[in-house]
Amino acid sequence: MTIQNRRNMKIFIKVIEAVILITTGILAIIYSNNSNLQSVIVILLGAFLIFDGCSKIITYYTNPVTEQRKSLVISIFELTIGIIFCLKSGNLVSLINEIIIWFIAIFLIVIAVLLIFSALMEYRRYKKNSGRNILEYIVGILFLIAGILMFVFQGGSNFIAFTIVIAGILFIIAGIAQIFFLFAKNR
């Protein structure tokens, strides 16, 4: 496989991942109050994790570079979580109020802090904000707000639907950001 073919395949896979994220996000927002479809949304998220994990594992084995070993371990983790999401989607929906909300909220806050810190360090290094830095600020702030809101509204009667809507919005943002970063990097 030539370098250009690998690059095109990587772009194609990332675009497919972004489309899955955006589609899952839109469906999550539309069907957040439908308890029958909440498990379908969890299955779609699991499918994304399986697809992403498998694509990274395939990438590693077609080009095993030392830097990609961390990616291989994360890919195995993603693949495992994706399979669990697909097999136990009904159980996961019922666990949202107990465990997953705390995990997602803390995860969002940690990612937000890292994105904002990364953008600040990049600005400090180059003394200017690029489009990527501005997007990192915006996504970081949105993730921070979403994580805090998840803690504030935890336990309400519509909390599962609210959480699914927040997750849907985040999936859409992640899909759009992935496309933006992909094509900004490949210029």
N, C-alpha and C positions, 0 to 999 in steps of 0.2 A: 504494500500500500504506500503510495507516494505521500510526501508531506502535505501537498495540496489536498489530496483526498482525505487525509486524516483531519485536516483543518475544516474542510467542508462537512465531514461527518460530525465533528465536534459542534460546529455551528448548528447543524440540523438537530442534533440531540438536545442542545440547549434551548432551541426554539420550541421543540416538542414539550420539553419540561415547562417552559414558560406558559405555553398554551394550556397544559394540564393544570398549572397553578391558577391561571386566570379563570378557566372554566370552573374549577372547584370553588373558587372564591365567589363567582357569580351565582352558582347553584346554592352555595351555603347561605348567601344573603337572601335569595328568593325563597328557599325552603327552610329557613331557620326555625319556624314555628311548627313544622310538620314533623312530628316525632317518628313517623315511619321512614321519612327520608333522611333523618339525622344520621342514621347508621350508614346510609348510602354515601353521605358526605365523608364519613370516616373511612369508608372503603376507598373512595377516590383519593383521599390523602394517603392511604396505604399504598395505592397503585402508584402514586407519584414517588413515594419513598422507594418502592421496589424498582421502578424504572430508573430513578436517579442512582440508586445503589448498584444496580446491574450495569448501567452505562459506565460508571466509574471503575467497576471491577474489570470490565472488558477493556477499558482504556489502559488500566494498569498492566494487564497481561499482554496487550499488543505493544506496549512501550514501557517495560518495567524500569522506571527510573527511581533512584533512591528517594527523591523528594516526594514521590507519589505513595510511599509506604504509609504515611499518615492517612492519606486519602483512602487507601485500601481498607484500613481498620474502620474508618468512619463509614465507608460504603457497606461493609459487613453489618455494622450497627444499623444503618438505614434500612438495609434489606430485611434484617430481623424485625425491626419495628414495623415496617411496612406489611410484612406477613402477619404479624400479630394484629395490626389494625384491620386487615382484611378478614382474618378468621374470627376475631372477637369484637367486631364493630358494635354489636348490640350491648355488650358488657361495658365497652368504653364509653358509650353515651351515658350510661348510668353512673359511671365513675367521674364524670366531668366535674361535678360539684365538690367531690371529695379530694382528689389528688391532681388530676390533670390541670385544673385551673391554676393551682399553685405553681406547678411546673411551667406552664405556658407563660404565666405572668412574670415569674422570675427570669425565665429564658428571654422574654422580650425586653425586660429591663437591662439584663446583662448585655444583650446584643446592642441595645440602644446606646448604652454607655460606651461600648467598644467602637461603634460606628462614629459617634460624636468625637471620641478621643482620637480615632484614626484620622478623621477630617481635620481636627485641630492640629495634629502633628504634621499632617501634609501641608497645611497652611503655613505652619511655623517654618517648615523646611524650605518651601518655595516662595513664601510671602505673597501668595495669591490664591484665590479660590477658583478651582476648575469646576466644570460642570459635574464631575464625579464627586468632588468635595461637597458641593451644594446638595446633591442628591443624598449623600451620606448624612448630612445634617438633617434634611427633611425626613428621611426614612428613620433615622435615629430618634428624632423628636416624636414622630408618629408611633413608633414602637414603645417609647417611654410612656407616652400618654395612654396607649392601649394597655400596657402592663399595669399602670396605676389604676385605671378604670376597672380592670378586672378584679383588683383587690377591693376597691370601693364598693362595687355592686355585687359582690359575691353573696350567694345565698338567697337572692330574691326569687320570686316565683317565675319570672321570665329570664332568669340568669343563663340557663342553658342556651336559649334562643339568642340572647345578647352575646354570649361567648361565641356562638357559631357565626353571628354577623361580624363580630370583631375579627375572628379568624378568617372569614371570607374576604374582608377588606385587606387584611394583611397578605393573604394569598395573591390577591390582585396586585397589590403594591410589589410583592416579591417577584411576580411574573413580569411586570413592566420593568422593574429594576434589572432583572436578569437580562432582558432583551436590550435595555439601554447599555449595561456594562459590556455585554457581548459585542455589540456593534461599535461602542466607543473604544474598546480594546483592539478591535480588528481593523481600525482605520490605518 
